[in-house]
Amino acid sequence: MSEVEGIGPHALPGLREKVARIIEEASRQGASACEVSVSMEQGLSTTVRQREVETVEFNRDQGFGITLYVGQRKGSASTTGGGDEAIRETVAAALAIAKHASEDEFAGLADPALMAKDTPNLDLYHPWDISPDEAVELALRCEAAAFATDSRILNADGTSLSTHQGCRGYGNSNGFIGAYCSTRHSLSCVMIAEAEGQMQRDYHYDVSRIASDLAGPESIGRRAAERAVRRLGARPVPTCDVPVLFSSELATGLFGHFLAAISGGNLYRKASYLEGSLGQTLFPEWLTLDERPHLRRGLASSAYDGDGLATYAKPFVENGKLLSYVLGTYSGRKLGMPSTANAGGVHNLFVSHGDEDQAALIRRMGRGLLVTELMGQGLNLVTGDYSRGAGGFWVENGEIQFPVQEVTIAGNLRDMFRQIVAVGCDVETRSSIHAGSVLIERMKVAGQ
C-alpha cells in the first residue's frame, strides 16, 4: 500500500490549514480558547486460517475533534466530516456543551511559552507498497511454515498481516500547530499444538515502522509453532513462595502498571497506591526508568504531547528513586505541579538492564517459575495488590523442567518492584516500553 493522494507528507500543509480554519471558526463563534486534532488514516489488513483467507479489509478514515473553552467551561465534539459546514456544526455543538458545563478552575490550554517550537523529523513514515494479494500470500507463507515445523501443530488460530499509514495534526489558539505522518506494520501468527489429549496455543509476532525491518514470515510462523509445542504437557504446581521470572514480553506490562500508578489522572483522583511517593526509593538503586521521545522510528516517538508541549528526554526513576510523575497540563494543575509534557502518555520508556540474558537469569533463579503468559486483570491500583492467572515453565537447578498452567501468581506491586533482582538484556523492542526479562525475588504461586 504505497503513499496515495491525500495521505503522506504532501498532505501536511493541508492539515495545518484545516486546523487553523477550525480554530478561526471557534473564535468567530465566541470560544475564548480551543484546541483541535485532525487525522487522515488508511490501512490494509488480512487474516488467514487453516490455509484459507478469512478476511481482507481496507479502511480509510478522516475527521477532527475540537475542545473549546468559554472561560473555564469546556466542551468537546468530533466529526468524520471535513467540509466547511461540518466544521461550523461541530464547533457549534462543542460550544453548546461548553455553555452548559460546570466551571473548572484547572481547565484551559497549556502555557504558550512551553509549546513545541521545532518539530524534528523522527523518521516515522515508511509506507508499504503491498497489494491485498501480496498480503495474503505473506500471511499464508507464515502459516505454512508454522504447520511444517512440527507434526503436533494440527490447527491454526489466525495469521494476520496489517499495514497502516496516517497523518495527524494538532493545534490550539495559543499559536501552536504541528503535524506529522507515521506508519505501522505488523505480522502475527497464532498456532495450536495437540498431543495426548491436550491442546495448547501460543503465538509470535513482529511490528515495525518499516516493513523491511519485520522478521520474515517463515521465521514468525516457526517461532509461533515452537512456542505452542513447547507448552504441551503443561500442568499445575503445588502452592509455594518462589522467585518469579517475567519474560520480557510480560515485563513491559509490569512497568506499564507502574506508569499508570504515577500518572496524574490516577494520582489526583487518589486512585493510586503511589500517591505522595515522589522522592521515595521504589526500586533497587541500580534501576533507572527514562523516557526517550525523540527516538528515530520509535513506536511511541513524538515531538510534542497531547497539549502541544515540546517533549523531552527525562528519567522518571533514577537510582531506584521516583523523580517525576507522568503529568499533562490538566493533571499537573490539579496536583499543583508543572506538566512533564506527557499528556497522552509516555513516549518510549527504557528500563535499565544488566548483561544477563533470560537463560542466565533462569540459572540465577535456580528454582521457581518462568512466566510467559498472563490471564485476567487482577490488579488493584489503589492498593497495589496484584493477582493474575499465569502459565509458563517450572525451573529446578537453573534449568527448565516442564511447562506450567492453571496457576495464579500474587503479590503487591510495591514489594514486587522493590524485590527486583535483575533485568535481562533480552530487551523487548516491539513495545513502547523497552524492558528485558524481570526476575523478582519472591511471589506467591498458587496451584494445586
Secondary structure, DSSP 8 states (H G I E B T S, - for coil): ----TTSSGGGHHHHHHHHHHHHHHHHHTT-SEEEEEEEEEEEEEEEEETTEEEEEEEEEEEEEEEEEEETTEEEEEEES--SHHHHHHHHHHHHHHHHHS---TT-S---GGGB-S--------------HHHHHHHHHHHHHHHHHH-TTEEEEEEEEEEEEEEEEEEEETTS-EEEEEEEEEEEEEEEEEEETTEEEEEEEEEEESSGGGS--HHHHHHHHHHHHHHTTT-B----EEEEEEE-HHHHHHHHHHHHHHTBHHHHHTT--TTTT-TT-B-S-TT--EEE-TT-TT-TT--SB-TTSBB---EEEEETTEE---B--HHHHHHHTS---S-TT--S-EEE---S--HHHHHHHH-SEEEEEEEES--EETTTTEEEEEEEEEEEETTEEEEEEEEEEEEEEHHHHHHTEEEE-S----SSSEE---EEEEEEEEE--
